Amino acid sequence: MTFARIGKSAFKKLFCIGETTGRYLCHRCIREASTRFYAVDTDRCKTAPLKGADGQTLHCLMCDEDYEVERRPCRIEGCEGDVISVDEYRGADTCHTCGREQKDE
C-alpha cells in the first residue's frame, strides 16, 4: 500500500499527523536505505515531520528517532529549506529538505 492510496483520516490515524503536514528527510534512514545499487528518491522519502511548537525537533516516522535541528536557510541555490542538522554519517550540517551538505560557497 502506498501513501497515495491512504485516505486523509486513515493517514492521520496511522501516523498521528495530517497528510499535508510538512515532512523532511531523515538523514539516518536515507543513508541506511541507499546502497551502491540503489539511490533513494529524496523527493518521495520525506518521513520526518517537525515535532512540537518550537520547530526545533524532527521525529522520523520510520526509525522513530528524534533529531534536534536548527531553523536557518539552506545554502544550496534553489533550495527553500530551513531545517538543518548535523548528519551523523557525514559529520556535516545537512539540509533536511534537499539532503545536501551546507558548505561555504
C-alpha positions in Angstrom: 0.0 0.0 0.0 1.3 3.5 -0.8 0.7 6.7 1.0 -1.2 8.0 -2.1 -3.9 5.3 -1.5 -4.4 6.0 2.2 -7.2 8.5 2.9 -6.7 11.6 4.9 -8.4 10.3 8.1 -6.6 6.9 7.9 -3.3 8.7 7.3 -3.8 10.8 10.4 -4.8 7.8 12.5 -1.8 5.8 11.3 0.9 8.5 11.7 -0.7 11.0 14.2 -0.1 13.9 11.7 -2.1 15.3 8.9 -1.5 14.2 5.4 -0.5 17.7 4.3 1.9 18.3 7.3 5.3 19.2 6.1 7.8 16.3 6.2 11.5 16.3 5.9 14.3 13.9 5.1 15.7 11.7 7.9 19.4 11.5 7.2 19.8 8.2 9.0 17.0 6.5 7.1 18.2 7.8 3.7 21.7 6.6 4.4 20.6 3.2 5.5 18.2 2.8 2.6 20.8 3.8 0.0 23.2 1.2 -1.5 25.7 1.3 -4.3 23.0 -0.2 -6.5 20.1 2.0 -5.4 19.8 5.7 -4.7 16.8 6.8 -2.7 14.4 9.3 -4.3 14.7 12.1 -1.8 11.7 13.9 -3.2 9.5 10.9 -2.2 11.1 9.7 1.0 10.4 12.6 3.5 9.4 10.7 6.7 10.2 13.2 9.4 7.7 16.0 10.4 8.7 18.7 12.9 7.7 17.9 16.4 6.5 20.4 19.0 5.6 24.1 18.8 9.1 25.4 18.7 10.1 23.6 15.5 13.5 22.5 16.8 13.0 18.7 16.7 12.2 16.3 13.8 10.6 13.0 14.6 11.1 10.3 11.9 8.1 8.1 11.4 10.3 5.3 10.0 13.1 4.9 12.6 11.1 6.5 15.5 14.0 8.8 16.4 14.0 12.5 17.3 16.7 14.8 15.9 17.5 18.3 17.0 17.5 20.8 14.2 18.4 24.5 13.6 16.0 26.7 11.7 18.2 28.6 9.3 18.2 29.0 5.5 19.8 26.3 3.3 22.9 27.5 1.5 22.2 25.5 -1.6 20.9 27.6 -4.5 17.3 26.8 -5.3 16.5 25.1 -2.1 14.0 26.8 0.1 14.6 24.6 3.1 15.3 26.0 6.6 15.7 22.8 8.7 19.4 22.0 9.2 21.2 19.5 11.4 24.4 17.5 11.7 24.2 14.3 9.6 25.9 11.8 11.9 27.3 9.9 8.9 28.8 12.8 7.1 29.7 14.8 10.2 28.5 17.9 8.5 25.5 20.3 8.6 22.9 19.0 6.2 19.6 20.3 4.9 16.6 18.1 5.7 14.8 19.4 2.6 17.3 18.8 -0.2 19.7 16.5 1.7 22.8 18.4 0.8 25.7 19.5 3.0 25.9 23.1 3.9 29.3 24.0 2.5 30.6 27.6 2.4 30.1 28.8 -1.2 
